[in-house]
Amino acid sequence: MANGAEPFELARLLHPVDPAAFRQEYWERKPLLVQREDPDYYAELMTLAEYDRVLSLAGGNLEHLRVVQDGKETPVSELGSGSSATALESVYARYRDGATIVMNSIQDRFASMNRLMRSLGSEIGARIQVNSYLTPATSRGFAPHYDTHDVFIVQVYGSKRWQLFESPLALPLRSQPFDRSQPEPALAQEFELRAGDVLYLPRGTVHAGTASDEASLHLTIGVHPILWANVLAEAMQQLVETDVKYRAGLPMGFTNSAEIQRRLRETVAELAAELPSKLALDDAVARTITRGVAINAPVLQGHLLDLERVDEVSLETKLRRRPDLQWRLTVDEDTVHLSFHGKTVRLPAHVADEVRYAAHESGAPLTAAAIPGELDEPGRLVLVRKLLSEGFLTFA
């Protein structure tokens, strides 16, 4: 499998569908099926041979694996005991008997998946998790169900017959999982997903897939967005922490007194009426953006090597901003706030132009000498060494 220096961005994932059209017509609204006559379209992300290699090296470390057959999941603890060879062979045995092998969070095991996670996480502004599903021929892993997060289903080997059903609930929360006790909903759509195809499903779309006459390997890219409710909850939490009125307990005896219950309803209405003037919505949005910037894991490959060479950096040393880095830059009266990797680096406001230049120079190399602004050369050298030490810049 190719190392793939270029990220697999949303446009490439959905081609020929334009990302703008996808956002407007499909995102959180309806499924999208993109079919191609190109079985190797996603080979850069994953191949059956690469999956086989990684699985064969799992040994006894099976915490990231699940086996599922017709909706029944077998706990990892039951897959084998004793030697690592016994445990892994149990996984293969279940697969030979028709079970689907699920490998969770493969972005932690495949460099291509990690690049995909970072690229999509940055574009969408959501936490991304990638799982893989290997299903033997003519078998089905999961009964009809919906997920409580959006998914892109990327077929990388073989094919799968998918059924989409009428959805009982639009955009369900994690606290609203699929109710398997209810009758199977009506079938809405059925099609075959072949290698090189992709399917987008908004959360809440009931679906089930069965492998065709050969094994099927697909990736499920789970998208966990930040909700409007999260922003409002952030604002509400801040209000509770700063206004004692919202921290007060309900009146004593409210469960037994009709008069206290009447006053309780009045007080709740009064408190709710005050919310528009009291909620610090701008602050909540700013904190949400900062959280969104840090929603995925840091991009720090090579950082230890960079730290060994910080003192070597000169005015002419070529550096660049780390690829796929999610960041946010704000400036107030006294301070530059550069947020990335779940932290905020604070610098004096008078270097704002220089920091902004370094932040916006994406893949292009930059040098301390070439940074525009009024900062003198020693100051620019201190700045780039600081950004290198913090993991914002790396050597070009």
TORSE-918194 format. One record per residue (C-alpha): residue number from 0; residue in three letters; x, y, z. Coordinates in pm, 1 decimal. Example, Ala and Ser with C-alpha at 12.3 -4.5 7.8 and 13.67 -1.06 7.14 Angstrom:
// residues 2
(r 0 ALA (1230.0 -450.0 780.0))
(r 1 SER (1367.0 -106.0 714.0))
This chain:
// residues 396
(r 0 MET (0.0 0.0 0.0))
(r 1 ALA (130.7 340.5 -92.5))
(r 2 ASN (240.9 570.5 185.3))
(r 3 GLY (33.7 851.7 36.6))
(r 4 ALA (198.4 1181.8 121.6))
(r 5 GLU (-114.5 1371.9 13.1))
(r 6 PRO (-414.0 1348.4 249.2))
(r 7 PHE (-735.2 1179.4 138.8))
(r 8 GLU (-953.7 1488.7 163.6))
(r 9 LEU (-1333.0 1501.6 152.1))
(r 10 ALA (-1332.7 1599.7 -215.8))
(r 11 ARG (-1122.7 1297.7 -301.6))
(r 12 LEU (-1330.0 1069.3 -82.0))
(r 13 LEU (-1656.1 1170.1 -254.7))
(r 14 HIS (-1538.4 1245.0 -610.5))
(r 15 PRO (-1710.7 1335.5 -840.5))
(r 16 VAL (-1957.3 1480.8 -587.6))
(r 17 ASP (-1853.3 1832.4 -491.1))
(r 18 PRO (-1808.4 1885.8 -112.2))
(r 19 ALA (-2020.9 2201.1 -125.7))
(r 20 ALA (-2307.1 2009.3 -286.5))
(r 21 PHE (-2261.1 1732.8 -31.0))
(r 22 ARG (-2287.9 1977.7 259.8))
(r 23 GLN (-2598.1 2141.6 117.1))
(r 24 GLU (-2791.1 1838.2 -7.6))
(r 25 TYR (-2679.7 1532.8 191.4))
(r 26 TRP (-2503.3 1611.7 519.3))
(r 27 GLU (-2737.8 1513.5 805.0))
(r 28 ARG (-3022.5 1493.8 549.7))
(r 29 LYS (-3010.9 1181.9 332.6))
(r 30 PRO (-2781.9 898.8 217.1))
(r 31 LEU (-2537.9 943.7 -70.1))
(r 32 LEU (-2418.2 655.8 -286.6))
(r 33 VAL (-2113.5 707.8 -511.5))
(r 34 GLN (-2042.0 411.8 -739.6))
(r 35 ARG (-1731.4 383.3 -954.4))
(r 36 GLU (-1579.1 134.6 -1193.6))
(r 37 ASP (-1243.0 167.5 -1018.2))
(r 38 PRO (-1179.7 -112.9 -764.3))
(r 39 ASP (-840.1 34.7 -668.3))
(r 40 TYR (-971.7 383.6 -595.1))
(r 41 TYR (-918.7 341.4 -219.8))
(r 42 ALA (-612.4 114.1 -236.3))
(r 43 GLU (-400.8 394.2 -93.4))
(r 44 LEU (-609.0 376.1 222.8))
(r 45 MET (-627.3 -0.2 265.0))
(r 46 THR (-586.1 -330.0 80.0))
(r 47 LEU (-680.4 -679.9 184.1))
(r 48 ALA (-310.0 -772.5 178.2))
(r 49 GLU (-220.5 -491.1 420.4))
(r 50 TYR (-513.8 -578.8 646.1))
(r 51 ASP (-402.8 -944.1 642.9))
(r 52 ARG (-51.2 -842.2 742.4))
(r 53 VAL (-164.0 -629.4 1037.0))
(r 54 LEU (-411.5 -888.5 1162.2))
(r 55 SER (-152.3 -1165.5 1144.9))
(r 56 LEU (75.0 -962.2 1375.7))
(r 57 ALA (-193.3 -899.9 1637.8))
(r 58 GLY (-80.4 -1194.7 1850.9))
(r 59 GLY (-260.5 -1189.7 2184.9))
(r 60 ASN (-334.0 -816.1 2168.8))
(r 61 LEU (-700.5 -845.7 2073.1))
(r 62 GLU (-851.4 -556.9 2267.4))
(r 63 HIS (-916.1 -368.8 1944.6))
(r 64 LEU (-1091.1 -664.9 1776.7))
(r 65 ARG (-1451.0 -782.5 1781.1))
(r 66 VAL (-1620.9 -1073.6 1605.3))
(r 67 VAL (-1986.4 -1038.1 1510.7))
(r 68 GLN (-2226.4 -1275.1 1337.7))
(r 69 ASP (-2591.9 -1199.8 1258.8))
(r 70 GLY (-2589.7 -922.9 1516.2))
(r 71 LYS (-2439.2 -1131.3 1795.5))
(r 72 GLU (-2104.8 -1011.6 1926.6))
(r 73 THR (-1859.9 -1248.9 2093.8))
(r 74 PRO (-1654.7 -1082.3 2369.3))
(r 75 VAL (-1280.8 -1079.1 2312.8))
(r 76 SER (-1233.8 -1258.8 2642.8))
(r 77 GLU (-1410.4 -1562.6 2496.9))
(r 78 LEU (-1200.1 -1585.0 2183.1))
(r 79 GLY (-921.4 -1788.1 2336.5))
(r 80 SER (-702.8 -1834.7 2638.3))
(r 81 GLY (-344.4 -1923.8 2702.6))
(r 82 SER (-98.2 -1839.3 2427.3))
(r 83 SER (-134.5 -1550.7 2185.3))
(r 84 ALA (-142.0 -1803.0 1900.7))
(r 85 THR (-451.7 -1966.4 2052.7))
(r 86 ALA (-630.6 -1631.5 2090.3))
(r 87 LEU (-558.1 -1519.6 1735.3))
(r 88 GLU (-647.5 -1857.1 1587.7))
(r 89 SER (-984.1 -1825.8 1760.9))
(r 90 VAL (-1045.4 -1506.1 1564.0))
(r 91 TYR (-961.6 -1680.7 1236.7))
(r 92 ALA (-1179.5 -1977.5 1334.0))
(r 93 ARG (-1478.7 -1752.4 1392.7))
(r 94 TYR (-1415.1 -1586.9 1056.8))
(r 95 ARG (-1402.2 -1925.1 880.8))
(r 96 ASP (-1739.4 -2000.5 1039.4))
(r 97 GLY (-1893.9 -1684.9 894.4))
(r 98 ALA (-1824.4 -1413.1 1154.8))
(r 99 THR (-1723.7 -1058.1 1068.9))
(r 100 ILE (-1392.7 -936.9 1211.9))
(r 101 VAL (-1419.6 -579.5 1335.3))
(r 102 MET (-1097.0 -388.1 1395.1))
(r 103 ASN (-1166.2 -73.8 1596.6))
(r 104 SER (-983.0 259.5 1573.0))
(r 105 ILE (-754.4 155.8 1290.5))
(r 106 GLN (-635.8 516.2 1264.0))
(r 107 ASP (-405.9 416.1 1550.2))
(r 108 ARG (-251.4 130.3 1347.8))
(r 109 PHE (-234.8 248.6 986.0))
(r 110 ALA (-55.0 567.3 883.6))
(r 111 SER (-296.0 610.0 590.7))
(r 112 MET (-593.5 597.4 828.4))
(r 113 ASN (-429.3 848.5 1061.2))
(r 114 ARG (-382.9 1093.2 773.2))
(r 115 LEU (-745.4 1036.5 672.0))
(r 116 MET (-864.8 1102.4 1027.4))
(r 117 ARG (-668.7 1426.8 1055.2))
(r 118 SER (-773.8 1552.7 712.2))
(r 119 LEU (-1145.7 1485.3 753.6))
(r 120 GLY (-1143.2 1598.5 1117.0))
(r 121 SER (-999.4 1932.6 1011.7))
(r 122 GLU (-1241.9 1979.5 720.0))
(r 123 ILE (-1556.9 1871.7 900.8))
(r 124 GLY (-1470.9 1992.9 1250.7))
(r 125 ALA (-1559.8 1662.8 1415.9))
(r 126 ARG (-1396.9 1368.9 1591.0))
(r 127 ILE (-1319.7 1092.4 1341.0))
(r 128 GLN (-1285.6 722.6 1416.2))
(r 129 VAL (-1219.4 457.4 1152.6))
(r 130 ASN (-1317.0 93.2 1199.8))
(r 131 SER (-1272.2 -190.3 949.6))
(r 132 TYR (-1511.5 -476.6 881.7))
(r 133 LEU (-1399.6 -798.4 713.9))
(r 134 THR (-1693.7 -1025.6 632.0))
(r 135 PRO (-1657.5 -1370.9 470.9))
(r 136 ALA (-1849.9 -1451.0 153.2))
(r 137 THR (-2233.9 -1457.7 178.0))
(r 138 SER (-2225.3 -1368.3 548.8))
(r 139 ARG (-2378.8 -1083.9 748.1))
(r 140 GLY (-2228.0 -932.0 1058.4))
(r 141 PHE (-2498.1 -699.0 1186.8))
(r 142 ALA (-2875.8 -712.0 1181.3))
(r 143 PRO (-3056.5 -392.5 1068.9))
(r 144 HIS (-2965.0 -103.7 1299.9))
(r 145 TYR (-2873.9 262.5 1298.4))
(r 146 ASP (-2566.1 440.6 1430.7))
(r 147 THR (-2575.3 747.4 1652.3))
(r 148 HIS (-2300.6 910.4 1445.2))
(r 149 ASP (-2269.5 981.4 1072.3))
(r 150 VAL (-2068.6 732.0 867.3))
(r 151 PHE (-1888.7 703.6 536.2))
(r 152 ILE (-1871.5 338.9 427.9))
(r 153 VAL (-1570.0 290.0 200.5))
(r 154 GLN (-1556.6 -41.3 13.4))
(r 155 VAL (-1194.3 -146.1 -39.8))
(r 156 TYR (-1227.1 -515.3 -134.6))
(r 157 GLY (-1505.4 -736.7 -263.3))
(r 158 SER (-1863.8 -618.4 -245.9))
(r 159 LYS (-2158.6 -602.4 -10.6))
(r 160 ARG (-2532.2 -593.2 -65.8))
(r 161 TRP (-2674.2 -310.0 142.4))
(r 162 GLN (-3030.9 -254.3 252.6))
(r 163 LEU (-3147.8 84.4 380.9))
(r 164 PHE (-3471.0 104.7 578.1))
(r 165 GLU (-3712.7 373.7 689.2))
(r 166 SER (-3561.6 552.7 988.3))
(r 167 PRO (-3766.7 584.9 1308.6))
(r 168 LEU (-3564.0 877.4 1447.1))
(r 169 ALA (-3373.1 1159.2 1276.9))
(r 170 LEU (-3024.1 1242.5 1408.2))
(r 171 PRO (-3042.2 1032.4 1727.9))
(r 172 LEU (-2820.4 1106.4 2025.7))
(r 173 ARG (-2586.7 853.4 2186.0))
(r 174 SER (-2854.0 819.3 2455.4))
(r 175 GLN (-3104.0 710.0 2187.4))
(r 176 PRO (-2963.5 381.0 2052.3))
(r 177 PHE (-3151.5 164.1 1805.1))
(r 178 ASP (-3435.6 -29.2 1967.6))
(r 179 ARG (-3394.1 -384.4 1845.5))
(r 180 SER (-3715.7 -494.0 2014.8))
(r 181 GLN (-3924.3 -307.6 1759.0))
(r 182 PRO (-4038.3 -465.3 1429.0))
(r 183 GLU (-3798.1 -431.3 1137.0))
(r 184 PRO (-3875.2 -105.8 954.5))
(r 185 ALA (-3983.8 -94.8 592.0))
(r 186 LEU (-3717.1 -142.3 324.9))
(r 187 ALA (-3640.3 184.8 143.0))
(r 188 GLN (-3344.1 104.5 -83.2))
(r 189 GLU (-3119.2 -186.3 -184.1))
(r 190 PHE (-2795.1 -184.5 -382.7))
(r 191 GLU (-2449.3 -338.2 -412.0))
(r 192 LEU (-2141.9 -152.0 -290.5))
(r 193 ARG (-1833.3 -261.8 -482.9))
(r 194 ALA (-1463.8 -197.2 -430.7))
(r 195 GLY (-1398.3 170.1 -504.2))
(r 196 ASP (-1749.8 282.6 -401.8))
(r 197 VAL (-1850.2 491.8 -101.8))
(r 198 LEU (-2177.3 531.2 87.8))
(r 199 TYR (-2265.5 815.8 325.7))
(r 200 LEU (-2531.0 755.9 591.8))
(r 201 PRO (-2659.5 1026.9 826.0))
(r 202 ARG (-2689.6 906.9 1183.4))
(r 203 GLY (-3022.7 738.2 1233.6))
(r 204 THR (-3026.2 565.4 893.7))
(r 205 VAL (-3123.6 200.7 950.2))
(r 206 HIS (-2899.0 -26.9 745.0))
(r 207 ALA (-2767.0 -381.4 707.5))
(r 208 GLY (-2514.6 -537.4 469.7))
(r 209 THR (-2442.4 -890.2 343.5))
(r 210 ALA (-2121.9 -992.5 165.9))
(r 211 SER (-2156.8 -1121.3 -190.3))
(r 212 ASP (-1985.3 -1433.9 -325.0))
(r 213 GLU (-1642.3 -1321.5 -201.7))
(r 214 ALA (-1508.5 -1167.3 114.1))
(r 215 SER (-1591.5 -803.2 177.5))
(r 216 LEU (-1361.0 -551.3 343.3))
(r 217 HIS (-1490.9 -203.3 410.5))
(r 218 LEU (-1395.5 92.2 626.8))
(r 219 THR (-1651.3 275.3 833.7))
(r 220 ILE (-1544.6 634.5 890.7))
(r 221 GLY (-1742.2 747.1 1193.8))
(r 222 VAL (-1804.2 1121.0 1223.4))
(r 223 HIS (-1885.9 1250.0 1572.3))
(r 224 PRO (-1982.8 1617.2 1533.0))
(r 225 ILE (-2018.2 1886.6 1795.3))
(r 226 LEU (-2390.5 1962.2 1827.2))
(r 227 TRP (-2571.9 2292.6 1867.4))
(r 228 ALA (-2688.3 2150.1 2199.1))
(r 229 ASN (-2322.6 2123.6 2306.4))
(r 230 VAL (-2270.4 2496.5 2246.2))
(r 231 LEU (-2577.5 2588.8 2448.1))
(r 232 ALA (-2481.2 2345.8 2724.0))
(r 233 GLU (-2137.4 2509.6 2735.7))
(r 234 ALA (-2298.5 2851.2 2780.0))
(r 235 MET (-2538.1 2718.6 3041.5))
(r 236 GLN (-2258.0 2555.0 3239.4))
(r 237 GLN (-2066.5 2883.0 3243.5))
(r 238 LEU (-2375.7 3065.8 3371.1))
(r 239 VAL (-2427.7 2809.3 3646.3))
(r 240 GLU (-2067.5 2851.4 3757.5))
(r 241 THR (-2091.1 3231.9 3774.5))
(r 242 ASP (-2448.8 3299.9 3894.9))
(r 243 VAL (-2545.7 3159.9 4234.9))
(r 244 LYS (-2915.4 3187.0 4148.3))
(r 245 TYR (-2883.4 2891.0 3908.4))
(r 246 ARG (-2691.5 2686.8 4163.3))
(r 247 ALA (-2955.2 2708.9 4430.9))
(r 248 GLY (-3154.3 2399.8 4519.5))
(r 249 LEU (-3527.9 2356.0 4472.5))
(r 250 PRO (-3745.3 2460.1 4769.4))
(r 251 MET (-3774.6 2218.4 5058.0))
(r 252 GLY (-4094.9 2017.2 5041.6))
(r 253 PHE (-4160.5 2078.5 4671.5))
(r 254 THR (-4262.3 1714.8 4619.9))
(r 255 ASN (-4547.1 1736.9 4870.2))
(r 256 SER (-4689.9 2089.6 4837.4))
(r 257 ALA (-4911.1 2205.1 4550.0))
(r 258 GLU (-4840.6 2570.7 4641.6))
(r 259 ILE (-4462.4 2521.2 4632.5))
(r 260 GLN (-4497.4 2337.4 4300.8))
(r 261 ARG (-4691.2 2634.9 4159.0))
(r 262 ARG (-4413.0 2872.0 4268.4))
(r 263 LEU (-4159.5 2625.5 4128.7))
(r 264 ARG (-4312.7 2653.6 3780.1))
(r 265 GLU (-4312.6 3033.8 3806.5))
(r 266 THR (-3948.2 3042.4 3913.8))
(r 267 VAL (-3840.1 2810.3 3633.5))
(r 268 ALA (-4017.1 3035.2 3382.5))
(r 269 GLU (-3847.7 3344.4 3530.1))
(r 270 LEU (-3502.5 3183.8 3517.6))
(r 271 ALA (-3559.3 3069.7 3157.2))
(r 272 ALA (-3674.4 3419.4 3057.5))
(r 273 GLU (-3346.7 3564.2 3184.6))
(r 274 LEU (-3129.6 3327.8 2979.7))
(r 275 PRO (-3106.0 3533.9 2656.0))
(r 276 SER (-2951.9 3826.5 2843.9))
(r 277 LYS (-2732.4 3615.6 3072.1))
(r 278 LEU (-2588.3 3342.9 2851.6))
(r 279 ALA (-2238.5 3435.6 2729.9))
(r 280 LEU (-2296.2 3286.8 2384.9))
(r 281 ASP (-1991.5 3443.7 2220.3))
(r 282 ASP (-1767.1 3294.2 2486.3))
(r 283 ALA (-1934.2 2956.0 2445.7))
(r 284 VAL (-1881.1 2966.2 2069.0))
(r 285 ALA (-1515.3 3061.9 2115.7))
(r 286 ARG (-1459.4 2773.4 2358.0))
(r 287 THR (-1636.1 2536.2 2119.9))
(r 288 ILE (-1411.2 2642.4 1833.1))
(r 289 THR (-1104.0 2588.4 2050.7))
(r 290 ARG (-1233.6 2243.2 2145.2))
(r 291 GLY (-1301.3 2165.6 1780.1))
(r 292 VAL (-943.9 2255.7 1688.2))
(r 293 ALA (-816.0 2001.7 1941.4))
(r 294 ILE (-1076.8 1734.3 1875.1))
(r 295 ASN (-836.5 1488.2 1710.8))
(r 296 ALA (-499.0 1357.0 1823.5))
(r 297 PRO (-187.0 1579.3 1788.4))
(r 298 VAL (22.7 1551.1 1473.5))
(r 299 LEU (364.6 1504.7 1630.3))
(r 300 GLN (558.2 1252.4 1424.8))
(r 301 GLY (923.0 1361.6 1420.5))
(r 302 HIS (879.2 1609.1 1707.3))
(r 303 LEU (1137.9 1437.5 1926.2))
(r 304 LEU (1389.4 1470.1 1642.9))
(r 305 ASP (1295.9 1835.7 1599.3))
(r 306 LEU (1362.5 1904.3 1967.5))
(r 307 GLU (1716.0 1770.5 1930.8))
(r 308 ARG (1784.8 2030.0 1661.2))
(r 309 VAL (1617.6 2343.3 1800.5))
(r 310 ASP (1951.3 2507.4 1878.1))
(r 311 GLU (2065.7 2447.5 1518.9))
(r 312 VAL (1793.4 2672.2 1376.9))
(r 313 SER (1933.8 2980.8 1210.1))
(r 314 LEU (1776.5 3269.8 1024.5))
(r 315 GLU (1801.9 3070.1 700.5))
(r 316 THR (1681.3 2732.2 828.6))
(r 317 LYS (1379.6 2614.2 631.0))
(r 318 LEU (1078.3 2529.2 845.3))
(r 319 ARG (709.4 2474.4 775.6))
(r 320 ARG (384.8 2444.8 959.9))
(r 321 ARG (304.7 2083.9 1044.6))
(r 322 PRO (79.8 1924.5 780.3))
(r 323 ASP (-285.9 1858.6 871.4))
(r 324 LEU (-244.4 2071.9 1182.8))
(r 325 GLN (-568.4 2210.8 1324.4))
(r 326 TRP (-513.0 2549.0 1484.0))
(r 327 ARG (-681.0 2875.4 1584.8))
(r 328 LEU (-524.0 3220.1 1616.0))
(r 329 THR (-678.7 3506.2 1813.3))
(r 330 VAL (-527.3 3834.9 1926.8))
(r 331 ASP (-643.5 4058.6 2210.3))
(r 332 GLU (-495.0 4382.0 2342.3))
(r 333 ASP (-192.7 4222.9 2506.2))
(r 334 THR (-159.5 3865.1 2381.9))
(r 335 VAL (-149.8 3639.2 2078.2))
(r 336 HIS (-333.2 3313.5 2150.1))
(r 337 LEU (-227.3 3026.9 1921.2))
(r 338 SER (-433.6 2716.1 1997.9))
(r 339 PHE (-338.7 2370.9 1865.8))
(r 340 HIS (-275.3 2018.8 1998.1))
(r 341 GLY (-518.3 2083.5 2283.9))
(r 342 LYS (-315.9 2371.1 2426.4))
(r 343 THR (-276.3 2746.7 2379.2))
(r 344 VAL (62.5 2911.0 2329.7))
(r 345 ARG (55.5 3274.9 2440.1))
(r 346 LEU (290.9 3532.1 2289.4))
(r 347 PRO (317.3 3912.7 2314.4))
(r 348 ALA (67.6 4101.6 2098.4))
(r 349 HIS (343.6 4292.3 1916.9))
(r 350 VAL (447.7 3972.3 1734.2))
(r 351 ALA (95.1 3910.5 1599.3))
(r 352 ASP (185.5 3975.4 1234.6))
(r 353 GLU (485.9 3744.2 1249.8))
(r 354 VAL (284.9 3463.9 1415.3))
(r 355 ARG (2.2 3508.0 1166.0))
(r 356 TYR (249.5 3473.9 879.0))
(r 357 ALA (400.8 3154.9 1021.4))
(r 358 ALA (53.7 3012.3 1083.7))
(r 359 HIS (-81.6 3079.7 737.8))
(r 360 GLU (221.7 2953.6 548.6))
(r 361 SER (91.0 2600.2 510.5))
(r 362 GLY (306.8 2359.7 311.0))
(r 363 ALA (547.3 2625.9 185.6))
(r 364 PRO (886.8 2645.4 358.8))
(r 365 LEU (961.3 2958.6 556.6))
(r 366 THR (1267.1 3101.5 726.5))
(r 367 ALA (1304.4 3338.6 1017.5))
(r 368 ALA (1484.1 3584.2 789.6))
(r 369 ALA (1189.5 3594.8 546.4))
(r 370 ILE (916.7 3659.1 802.1))
(r 371 PRO (778.7 4010.4 741.8))
(r 372 GLY (709.4 4253.0 1023.8))
(r 373 GLU (888.9 4487.0 1258.5))
(r 374 LEU (1043.3 4220.2 1480.6))
(r 375 ASP (1423.0 4226.6 1465.0))
(r 376 GLU (1622.7 3924.8 1348.3))
(r 377 PRO (1707.5 3790.6 1696.5))
(r 378 GLY (1338.9 3820.9 1787.7))
(r 379 ARG (1229.1 3631.9 1476.2))
(r 380 LEU (1478.6 3358.0 1554.8))
(r 381 VAL (1340.7 3327.2 1908.9))
(r 382 LEU (988.0 3309.4 1766.4))
(r 383 VAL (1048.9 3028.2 1517.5))
(r 384 ARG (1245.9 2828.6 1773.9))
(r 385 LYS (953.2 2866.1 2015.1))
(r 386 LEU (702.7 2746.8 1754.0))
(r 387 LEU (932.6 2457.8 1663.9))
(r 388 SER (973.1 2358.8 2029.7))
(r 389 GLU (596.0 2363.9 2081.9))
(r 390 GLY (535.4 2137.8 1780.7))
(r 391 PHE (364.7 2398.6 1560.0))
(r 392 LEU (652.1 2413.6 1310.5))
(r 393 THR (876.3 2134.6 1187.5))
(r 394 PHE (1180.8 2116.8 961.6))
(r 395 ALA (1097.2 2147.8 591.1))
